[in-house]
Amino acid sequence: MEIFSASFFGFNIVPSVLLTLALLYWLTVVIGGIEHNIFDAHFDFDADLDSDVDADGIAHGILVFLNLRDVPVMLLFSFITLFWWAIAVGLQLSFELTAFLSGIIQIPAILLAAFITKGITSPFRKFFRELKGITQPVQIVNKACRLITDVQPGRIGQAEIERDGAPILINVKSVDGAFIHKGDDAFVVHFDKEKDLYEIKLTKDILHIEDQKGGSR
């Protein structure tokens, strides 16, 4: 009863309601109420954001931080709401906060929940990529790609490689530190295994170098 009262006291009702919705979602998945593959959820979510968010935007930073490119949205949502609820209710039971203070703690509670969720889900990124075929048995290096976000010097962006079916989405950085704009054509020149991203160079720069070599001959 104490946990129930703390869950719906003051602003703690917000994570409690969200956690309830998450539990109902997974319950319907278990009993077969949702027929679609839950691991496909992040694709449409990402596609909508890619058209509006650049690499230097706050929203894009949150996407990268929370591993939303690889981990299913509902799984992340469930973990965050679970930890958010546990932190808020735990503080309420420990310190008997007022309704006002219960609202103040929600921001640090959800931030801490996000950090915990990232730590738990990060080791499984490769698993989810392979599960959904994001790690494709195709050659990526030496392939042409098109930027779907800006790539600033020292920053990571995203590009897509066209193929039959859905394009392959890859994380990229500029090999020479150049600023590459969203929509530009580039060329994948190297794969950094440690950082799990591809280094790219503008196609026009590569063609310019080739022209210079041809002229020197």
Protein Blocks (a to p, Z undefined) as FASTA:
>chain_A
ZZmmmmmgcjllmmmmmmmmmmmmmmmmmnopambdfklmmmmmmmmmmmmpcfkbmklm
mmmmnommmmcfklmmmmmmmmmmmmmmmmmmmnopafklmmmmmmmmmmmmmmmmmmmm
mmmmmmmmmmnomaccbdfehpacddfbdcdehiacddddddehjddddddddfklpacd
ehiacddfbdcfklopacdddfklmmmmmmmmmmmZZ
